[in-house]
Amino acid sequence: MDISRRETTEWLNYWIEDANKCKQRIILIGDSVTRDIRKRLSFYAGGYCVDLLAMSYSILDDMVMEEICHFFEKMPYKYDCIIYHIGAHHGYNIECVQSEEAAGQYKDRTKKILCLLKKYSTNVKVMSLTFEGCTDEESGLDHNAEIKKRNEILKIVSEELDLIFFDLNRKMNYKTIQYIDRCHFADDDYEYISKLILEYFFPEFHFSYSNRVREINELNKMICMYANIYVYGNGIRGKAIKMYLKKYGYTFSGFIVSDEYSDLYDNVSKINEIEKENTLVIVTPMDITIWERLEEGGFDYISLGSDIYAYLNEEIIK
């Protein structure tokens, strides 16, 4: 690719989870948005390692093909699944909306890459590209119109190659999504996106999720519905929740801690010591094993988004 058509900074990123172990593996091929998805997907993907090959190159750059070949030929791992999620937020010198020729080039290169990936795994899946939070006013380019067009091409090529295509954009509720910049989402949203991905691509798996609440008004509505409110975890976040509940006259029934820590504290409960009827458990640790245990036990439980914790800290300072 001509130097003038490259971005100011270009980068390449590998991530190998549990690199010293032989485990079932999924790999995501994408960009920085995909990189953030990988972090959350790995957290929820049970016994799977979730690896990453991410880059900023336009897919029309021959470097993409070179890096894919190098990665799969040099890495000693066999991948049970490849998820393709590249081509959205880079390479805007190619405007598929404006040019049929560019759209044709994009389609041809997409097909070439996916055919290459089929050499390295019998299970290649394709995921639509995520929309951006704003347009690029400086260039005058409507990025989302371009991304929509590229997604249409992705879908067509996937069908031609008989690959599963997941239209992530159709499933996402963009009214509740929060952006931290033009194209990256707030941390809590990557949990939500990971949930959508797992439910679509791996319906045979069962994962427990945090049931995250992100707005204080939503939290207040929920805690009014229960006679008993327990807080799982008596650290800084747990104490902040307790103070908030007491300050505004909500029920606080006590702290729950894991069995191995129960002897270290006074006035705490184990999960098997509380009644689940009319009880809500607010979980402070990011711990999937706790969510699984609560779900299996039939408890109603939630976790809180980072914005709520920031709000609680402000309320406590007052």
C-alpha positions, 0 to 999 in steps of 0.5 A: 500500500502506498505510504500516503494512504497509511494512517499516522500510526499503525500497529499490530497486537497478538494476545495468547491466553495461557500460552504455556497450556494446551487448551481449547482455543478461540481467536478473534481477528480484528482491531482495537474494538475487537481487542476490548471484546476479547478481554470480556469474552475471555472472562466468560468463555469457560474452559476456552482460551480466547486469543487475539490477532488485531491490527490497524491495517486496512484490509486492502493492505497486503500486510493483513494477509502477511500477518495472518499467514505468519501468525497461524503458520508460526503459532503452535496452537490449533484453533477450534474457532476463528471469529473474523471482525476486522475492517471497520474503523481503519482504511477509510481511504477506501469508500465503498459507499462512494465507489462501486470499484472500491466496494468490489475491491473490499469484497474481493479482499474479504473473500480472499482473507476468509478463504485463507482463514478456512485453511487454518480452521474448519470453524470460521465465523464472521461478525458484523462491524460495530457502529461509531458514536459520531461522524468524522467532521474533519473528513466529512465522511459518514463512517456509519454509512461506510460501516453499514456498506461494509457489513452488507459486503461481509454478509454477502461474502459469508453466505457465498462461502457458507460461513455463519454470519452474526449481525451484531449490530442488529442485536445491539441496543445502541440507545443504551451503549456508552462510547468513551471516544469515537468508536470504543465502548464503555467497559460495561458494554463489552460485557453486554457485547460478549454476552450477545456473541456467546449466545449466538455463536455458542448456544450450547454453552451456559454462562452466568453473567453479572446482571449489571445495573448501570443507572442509579434510578434503575438500582433504586427501583430494584431495591424497592422491590425486595424485603431483603437486600444483601451485599456480597463482599464487605470491602470498600465497594460493599461498605459504600453500598451499605452506607448508601442504603442506610442513608436513604432508608433502604433495607440492608440485611447484611454482608455475605462473604465466601465460605473460606472468608466467613471465619475472618469477620463478625456479623457476616453470612454465607450464601447457604445461610440466607433465605432466597425468597424476596431477597436481592443480592448485590455482588461487588466482586467481578467473579463468575463463580459467585454468579454461577452459585447464585444462579444455581441457587435460584437467587436474584442478584445484580452487579453494579456498573462503574458509574454507580460506584462513582455516584455512591462515592460522591454521595458518601463524601457529602 
